[in-house]
Amino acid sequence: MNMRNTIIIAAILVIAAFAVKCGQQRSALKNAEIYVCGLGEGNDLIKLLYDEGAKVKEYESPESALEKAKPGSAVLLLAGDYPEKPLIISEDSFNIIEEKGLRVYAEFADVPALRLRSGTGKSSSGTGGDGSELKEIGVERIVVTKPLGDSLKPMDLLTINRAVYLKTEAADPLMVIARVAGFDCAVFGLEDTPSSPLVYKPSDHIWISTSKLSDFAHLRLIPERKWQPFWETIISDLTGRKVTFKKWPTLIAPAYSENAKLPKDARKQAVQKGIEWFFNGHFLIHQDWKESWIMKYIGDGTMPVGPELPDDAPTGDGTLGVLEGHCSAVYKDGHQAYRYWIRDDIQGESSMAFAIAGELLGNQEYKAIAERLSDYSFKEFQDGPRSDPESPTYGLLGWAYTHKWVYYGDDNARSILGSILAGKVLGTDKWEKNLNAAIEANFNTTGKNGFRGPRLHEEDIQKNGLDYYRNGELINPHPHFESWLWACYLWQYANTGDRKYFEKAEKGISLTMAAYPDGWSWTNGIQQERARMVLPLAWLYRVDPTEEHKAWIDRITSDIAKNQVGCGAIREELGDPSKGSYGAERCNDDYGRNEAPLIFHNGDPVADMLYTSNFAVFALNEAACATGDPAIRKMADDLGEFLVRIQARSDERKNVDGAWFRAFNYRDWDYWASNADAGWGAQSTLTGWIQSWIITTLALMEEGTSYWDLTLGE
């Protein structure tokens, strides 16, 4: 045998040995017999076990599965009739489990024999079988109370969304359902909050869950990095084999992994998918369902939440406006709630996104939708006293369909900016009068120092008159509410040459920068305030490029950069608690009561697409184009790439395919964070604030331009 043949044979043997080793690693469950009942259609756990090579033996009832199971074997008694009918394990069945030494997992399971043996008897309302009460989770989460395998530690947090569970009693549960504060661990423990068992072990070889956990992908149980080891622990215990699943099924995932090589047209694809999402979710309002859905759920606007629209619902063309998007609530079947509210800001913002996407993608229908959305914005929200030149509220844009009498400056600003860009892209000046009136109306309700305050009301403006606001001495260094009106005034100064807009904007900006950072108020976090501040600083530099103004840009962007991590994400940060409107919870009972940040401690690995990253990527692109600063350009590009990567993809849940959720945990590459916010939690989406600004910025980056250059350039 010559040397070449020897080398070839040796290589083949090495490859074969490696393949055998990999095969052994991949097939821990190969030929493992697992007896199952109550599958339901397409159960995620069973499909996973089949993929892992297990011999799954299916039966129609717990009794038949237990009867056929060999002594000591693994049995899964699954919740085939969830959420309507729990699985009842009779005393006879329980005796068989013990006599045969079976290793059992039973879910959504009521075991009357356990209560009788423990002496707890029946609960007060027996809707779940012989003595258990059916309950539905609200804001409660899952808390690990005992170590589970190598990965799950006491006080770790998970969620099963708004699942139905059997409220019962159990000694020393392994996991409980409770209202608790914290990001990924229950920071205040469980002593001051009621809890109910989720998972417990009445004996060494029986696992019982009070809800359905086996359909983890379809029910959207998160975080996946904790549910996977949970199931690995259980299946390992039942089969006596060390199980590590080679893959973990999910229905909703980021478009790209953290390190995947992006295609050259990744930004363009993200814009296309982002616009398709409006159609996937039927967010453009259609006459066929406006009355039956919006009017049914909109109420007084405080919590306009209801089930998602059917998959076959028709999609509107922009004439009747656009909905907000998803509420963060995920129901017991894995479907997600919608917000059936109509706000003005998202009309203008969505118009902008459709217009620029239509230009980038060469799609005339997108442009037509953009025009209809801005038409709707001015017709619906600049009506009544807002359309009367003699009224002090002339030109203002009402906040929402149910609250036209409320005027938020920041919402007016974003609607104005959206329709400005849409008009420029579409080549129309049809809204010029409306836009000038809107800018002037906000300017006239802004005080001497450049501040307007968070919110004004129709009744007060009518009573006080405009001089009351023009001559006001308010100082409010709170960029969330103030800063983007300054951007509008600077844009209007460049557009008209009228110096009054520059002077009022520069005064407010100057006072705000003098107060930074200790004097700033913040809403959900200090990082969000910095993100809002970059845009007016960038446009101030456009019209007055002084060293001081560049230094202001550098100061804010460098502080943002301290929290920009390797993947491009900008980590959230809380400020001085005494200056914040909605900080971290102070006790367990605070969780889910108010608006709230996505983090609990500074350093929690979360980016926020509702309040920070969406506005930061737009503003950083404006600042980079204004200054030519390569460091700012890199910040913008890195953040843009991160947003491309984390855009949601889903073949099965089409109404989230192409969306950006509010929260993203960049450490685990998953959509997980504290869901404490009562209205805009971690899983929420928003057609305006989130989707439209990200789409618009990615399109601007793809074209190598900025909003300023596109709307004011020659």
N, C-alpha and C positions, 0 to 999 in steps of 0.2 A: 504494500500500500504506500503510495507516494505521499509526500508532505501535504500536497494540496487536498487530497481526499481525506487525509486525517483531520485537517483543519475544518473541512466542510462537515464531516461527521460530528466533530466536537461542537461545532456551531449548532447543528441540528439538535444534539442532545441538550445543549444549554437552553435553546428555544423551547424544546419540549418540556424540560424541567420547569422553566418559567411559566409555560402555559398550564402545566399541572398545578403549580402553586397558585396561579391566578384563579384557575378553575376551582380549587379548594376554597379560596377566599370568597369566591362569588357564590358558592353553592352550600352554604352552611345549612340551608333548609332542604337541600336536594333529597327527595324521597321521604321527607319527614311526614308522617301521617297526622293530619289535623282534621278532626271531626267538627262539622259546622252546621248550624241551623239558623234560619231567619236571615238569609242573605240579603234580600231585597235586590233591586235591579242594579247591577254594575257596582257592587260595593268596593270601595277603594282598598280596604285591607285584603279582601279575598283576591282581588286582581293582583295585588302586590305579592301575596303568598304564591300564587300560580307562577308569576314571573320569576320568583326565587327558587322554583323547582319543587315546591312542597306538593305532596299528594293530598289534595283537599277532598274530603268526602262530605257531600252535602245531604242534609236531611230536612224534612219539612217541619219537624217539631223538636223541642228540647228533649222530650221523652225518647223519641226514636234515636236521636244523636247520642244521648247518654246510654241508651240500651245497647247500641251497636259498638260503642267505643271500647277498645281494649283496655284492660286495667292499666292505670298509670299513664294513659295517653293524653294528648292535648285536645281540648274541646273549646270551641268558640260558640257561645250562645248570643247571637247578634240581634239587634233591634230592627227586625224586618218591618214592623208596623209603627215605627217612630214617625211622628210624635203623638199619634192618636192613642195608641194602645201599648202599654208597657208589657214587657216579658214577665210572666208570672212563673216563678220556679217553685213548684209544689214541694211539700215536705217529702213526698216519695222520691222526687227527683233529687232533692238535696241529700237524702239518705243514700241514693245510688252513687252520687259523687263521692261521698265519704267512704262507702263500702268498697268501691273499685279503685279508690285512690286516684281519681281523675284529676288532671290539672286543668282548671276551667277559668275562662274569662266570660263573664256575663254582663251585658250592657243594657241600659235602660231597664234594669231588672228589679223586680220586687220579689223579695224572699221572705214571705210571712214566717217561715220556720225560724228564721234568725231572730225576729222580734219576739216570738213566743219563747224561745230559749233564753233570750236575754232579759225577758220580763218587761220589755217596753210596751208590749201590747200594740194597739192600733192608734193611729193619729186621729185628730179630730175630724178630718174630712177625708173620706176614702175614695178619691177619684182615680187613683192609680192602681187599684186592685184591692188586695186585702189589707187596707190600712195605710197606704201612702198617698201623699198629696202631690198633684202635678203643679209645678210652678214654672214660670218663664223668667229667664235671666234678663235683667235690665242693664245696669252699668257694672254689675259684679264681674269679677274675673276669677280665674283659677289660681289658687295658692298651693304650692307644694308644702306639705307639712312634715314629711319624712324623706330621707334620701331615697332616690329611685335610680338605681344603677350608678354609673360614674358621672353622669352629666346633670342630673336634676337635684338641686339642693333645697333645703328648707327655705321657704319664703320666695322661691322663684315664682315668676308670674307667667301665666299662659291665658289664652282665651278660647271659649267655645261660642262666642258671640251671644245671640239672644236665644239660646237653646232652651228646650223644655227639659226639666229634670224632675226626679222623684225626691221630694223632700222627706228625708227619713233621718234616723239616728244611727250612729255607728261609733264604736269605740276605736280610738286611735286611727282616724282616716289618714290616708296617704296624700290625698288632695282634697281641698274644700273649695266651695263657691262662696265668695265674700266680696263686699265693697271695700277695696283697699287702695291706698295711695301708693304712688311709686312708678318708676319707669319699667324696670324689669325685675324688681323685687319689692316685696311688701315692706316698705321702710318703717312703718309703725307697728308691724306685727298684726296679730289678730285679737288681742285682748279686748279692744273696745268696739268690735264690730261683729254682728251676728254672722254665723257661717253654717253651711250645710255640706255634708259629705258629697264628694263627687266620686272618688275612688277609695275603696277600702278592701281589706283582706280579712274576712272572718276566720280564715284558717290559712295555713302555710301554702295551700295549693289552690285557693279560690280567690280570684279577683272579681270585684263587682264594681260597676260604674252605674251611677244613677242617671246618666244621660247617654246619648249616642256619641261615640267617639271614633268608631271604625270607618265612617265615611269622611275621613279627615280632609280630603281634597275638596269634595263637593260642598261640604259644610264650611269650608274656609277656616279651619282651625289654625291659629298661629300663636307664637312664632314656630316656624317649621323646624328650626334647629333644636327645639325642645320637644315637639311632638314626635319627631323621628326617634330620638333615644327613648322616649316613653314607650313606644311600641316595640322597639328593639328589646327593652327590658322585659316587657310582658311576654313576647314570643320566645325569648330566650328562656324565661322561667318555665313556660308551659312545655317547651320541647326538650329542655335540657341541653340545648345547643347554644353556643355563643353566636348570636345573630347580629350582623351589621348589614343593613340593606344596601345593595349596590347603587340604588337610585331611589329618589323620593318623589312620588307623583304630586303634581300641583296643577291647578287649573289657571292660575294667574301668576305670571312671572315677569321679571324685568326683561326688556328686549335683549340685553346683552349682559354677560358677566362682567365683573370688574376689569378683567385683563384681556377680554376678547378683542381681537383686531377688528376695528370698525371698517365697514365698506366705505369707499370714497364718497358715496352719496348718502351717508348715514343721516346727516342733518335733513336732507331733502326728504328722505323716507320718513323721518320722524314728523316733519310738517304734514306730509300726506296722511300718515296714520292719525295724527292729532286732529285733522279736520274730519277724517272719516268717523272718528269717535262721536262727533255731533250727530251723525246719521245712525251709527250703531246703537246709540242710546235714545234716539228719537227726541233729542232735546229741543229741536226746532218745533215750536208749538203748531199743532194741526187742528183745524176746526172740528174734525170728527171727534176729538177727545178733549178739547179744551174745557167744555162745560162739565163733562162727566168725570174728569180727573182733577183738573186744576181747581175748579170751584168746589169740588168735594173735599179736597185736602188743604186748601190754602188758609182757611180759617181767618184769624185776625193777623196772620203773618208772623206770629211769635214762634210757631213750630209747624211750618207747612210741610209735613212729612207724610209720605204714604208709600205703598208698594211700587216697585218699578213697573213701567209700562210693558205690555205684552210685546214679545219679539216681533209680532206681525203688525204692530201699530204703525200707521202711516206717519211720515215725517213731513213737517211743514217746510215752507220755502222762505221763512224769515218775515213774512207779512205780519204775523201775530207775535213775533218776538221769540225769545229763547229762554228755556228754564235755567235754573241755577246749576243742577247736577245732582250728585249723590250726597245723601246724608251718610254719616259714618256707620249707621246701624246696619248690621248684617243679620238677617232673620234666621230663624231656626232651620230653614231649608237651604241656606247658603246664598239666597238672593239678597240684594241690597236695596235699601230704601232710597227714594228720590226726594228731592226738595221741590215742591210744587209752588214755587214763588217766582214772581216776575219783578226783577229789579232793573232800574235804568242803567246802572254802571255796566252790567254785563251785556247790555244791548250794544253800547258803543264799543266795548272791548271785543266782543265777538265779531262785530262788523269789521273791525281792524284786522282780525285774524283771517276772516274769510277773504278780505280784499287782498292782503299780501300773499296769502297762500294761492289765491287764484292767479296772481301775477307770476309767482314763482313757478307754478305748475301748469300755467297756460290753460286754466279752467275758467271759462266764462260764467258758468252757473254759480261757482263760488262768488264771483264778483257781483252777480245779480242778487245773491242772498245778502251780501254785505250791504248793498244799497238799500234793500228792504229793511234790514235791521236798523240802520240809522234813520230811515224814514219813520219806522215805528217808534224809535227812541224819542224823537222830537214831537211826534204826534201825540204819543201817550203820556209823556212825562214833562213836556213843556206846554201843558194845557192850562185851562182855567185862569187863575190870576197870573200864572207864569207866562201867559201869552198876551197879557194886557199891558201895553206900554205905560199906562198910568199907575200900575201896581208896583209897590216897592219890591215885590218878588219877581218882577218881569225878568225872564231869561233863565231863572234857576231851573234845575232839573230835579223833579221829585225823586225821592229815594227809591220807592217801590210802589207797586200796584196798590197795596193796602196802606201805604204811608207816604202819599204824595206831598203831604204837609211837612215832611221832615227833609232837611237839607244837610247832608254830610259833605264837607268840602272835598275830602279825598275821593269820595265816590263821584262827585261832579267832575273832578279833575280827570279821573280815568275815563269817564264817558266822553268828555271833551277830547282828550288826546286820541281816543279810539276813533272817533268820527272824523277828526282832522286827518289822520293818516288814511282812513278809508276814502275820504274825498280826494286826497292827493293822488292815491293809487288809481282811483276810478276816473280821475280827470274831470271831476265835477265840482262846481261851486254852489250847488243847490242848497247846502246847509250853512253857507257862509254867514247869513244873517242870524241863524240860530246859534251858531258857535260864538260869534262875536257877542251876542246878547248873553250867552251863558258865562263867558269869561268876564264880561263887564259886571254881571250880577254878582258873581263871587267876589270880584274886586271891590265892589261897592259895599259888601258886607264884611270886608277885611279891615281891621283897625289900622291906626297910624304906624304901629310897629311891625306890621306885616303879618299879624296873627288873626285868625278867624274863630278859633275854638273848634271843638269836635263836631258840634251839631247845632243847627238853628231850626226854629219852627215857624211855620207860616203865621200863626197867630201873633207871635212876638214881633216879627218883622213888620207886620201890618200895624201893630200898636206903636212900636218904637220909632219907625221911620228910618231911612237910610243914614241920616246924619249921625244917629246914635251909634251905628256900627263903624262908619267911616272915621269918626273921632274917638273911637274906643282906644284905651291905653293897654289892652290885654298884651301880656307876654306869655307865650305858651310854647316852650322849646320841646315839642312833641312831634317829631317828623312824621309819624304814622298819619296824623290828622292834617298837618300843615304843609308838608314839604312839596307835594306834587301840584298844589295850586301855585306855588312859587315857580315851578317848572312851566306851568301854563302861562303865567305872567311874563316870564322871560321869553317864551316862544312868541307871545303876542308882541312883545317889544321888538324882537327881531323882525316880525312880520309887518308891523305898522310904523316903527320908529318912535312911538309915543313913549317918552321917557318915564312917565308915571308908573308904568308897569315894572320897569327896571328898578326904580327907587324903592318901591314897596317890597318887592321880592328880595332885593339886596339887604334891606333893613332886617327883615325877618331871618334871613340866612345868617347875617352877621351876628345877631343876638343869639341865635341858636348855636352857632359855632363857639361863641364866647362861653356858653353854658356847658359845653361838652367836656367830659362825660357826666360829671357828678350832678349837673343841674337838669339833665334830660329826664323827662317822663317817658315811660315805656308801656306798651300795651300787653303783649304776650312774651316779650323778651327784648333785650337791648340790641341783639343782633338784627332784629327786624327793623329797628329804628335806623341803624346805620345803613341798611340796605335801601331804605326809603330816601335817605339823605343824599345819596350819591348822584341821583338824577339832577336835582336843581344845582348842585355844585358843578356838575359837568356842563350844564347849559349856562351857568353864570360865567364859567371860564370861556365859553364860546363867545359871549358878547363883551366880556371884559377880562382878557387873559393876563391877569396880574400874577406876580409871584405869590402874593398872599392867597389868592383864589386857588392857585395850583397847590399850595401848601395845605389848604383845607381838604382838597381832594385826596392828597397823599395821606393826611392824618386819618381820615375815615377808611379809605381803602386798605391802608396798612393794618388797621385794627381788624378789619374783616379778614384780611389775609392770614392773621394769626390763627384763625379758626378754619381756614381752608385746608382740608386734608389731601392726601396723595391722590385719591380718586377724583378730586375736583369738588367734592361736596363741601358745603359751608355748614359747619357745626353750629347748632343753636346755642345761645348763651343768655342766661338770665342776668339782669342788672340788680342794683340796689333794691331790695324788697320794698323799701318805703316809697320808691318812685314808680312801682309797677301797678298797673290796673289788675292784671291777672297773672299772679305768680304761681309757684309750686304750692300744692295743697298743704295745709297746716295740720290736717288730721285726716283719718280715713273717711270720715263723713263728708269731707269737702269734695271727694272724687265724684265727678259728673254733675256737680251742682252749677257751675259757672263756666264762662270761657276759661281756657287754660292752655298753657304751653304743652309741647310734646315731650318735654324732658322734666326731670325732677331735680337733678343736680347738673351743674355745669360739667361738661365732659361726657355726658351721655351721647352716644354716637348717632345722632339724628340730624337730618336735614329737613327743613320745612319748606314745602313748595307753595303754601298758601300765603305766608307772610314774609318770607325772606328770599329764597332762591329764585322765585319767579320774578320778583322786582329787582333783585341784585343782578341777575344775568342781563336784563334789559339795560339797567343803569350802567353797569360796568362796560358794556359794549359802547354806550354813549360816551362814557368817560375816556375809553381807549381811543375812540375816533376823534374826540375833541382834543386830547392832549398828545396823542402819538406815543404814549408811555408804554414801553414793551412789557413792563411788569403788570400793568393793569390789563393789557391785552391778553397776557397769559392767564390771568385770573378769570377773565371772561370766557376765554376759549376752554379752559379746563372745566369750568362750571357748566358751560354749554355741552361739552362732551359727557359729563356726568348725567345731565338731564336726558340726553339721547339714550344713554344706557338704561336708565331706570324707568323709561316709559313702559307702561303695562302692556302685556301681550296675553291674549286669551282667546282660544278658539271656541270655548264652550260658554264663557260669560262675555258675550259680545258687547254688552253695554259698558264694559270697562276696557275693552280692547282699544288701545291707543290713548288711554287717559294717563294723567299724572295724578297720583294720590297725594294728599297733603304730606304724609310722613314717609320717610325712607330711612331705615337703619343701615348705614353703609358698612358697619362692622359685620353684620350678618347677611347683608345683601338681601333684605327682606322688608316688607311693608309693615313694620312693627314700631310702635312707640306708645307712650302713655295716651290712653284714649279718654282722658279726663274732661276734655272740652265738651260742654253740653250740646253745642250745635254744630261744631266744625271739628270733629275728631280726626284721628289718624287716617281713617280710610275714606274720608270725604274727597269729593272732586268738585271743581267749580269751572263752569264754562268761561267765566270772565277772568277773575283774578289769577287762577292757575293756568288754565289751558291756553287762553288767548295771548297772555304775555310771553309764555314760553314759545308757542308757535311763532308769534311775531318776531321774537328775537332770533330764533334759529333761522328764520327766513332772511332776516336782515344780515345775519352772519354769512349765510350761504351766498348772498349777493354782494358781500364785502362792503356793506354800507351801514348807515345809522338812521334812526328816525329823523334826526335833525337834518341830515343831508338830503334825505328823501323828501321831506316836507318843505324845506326852506332853500334847498340848493337850486342852482340854475337848471 
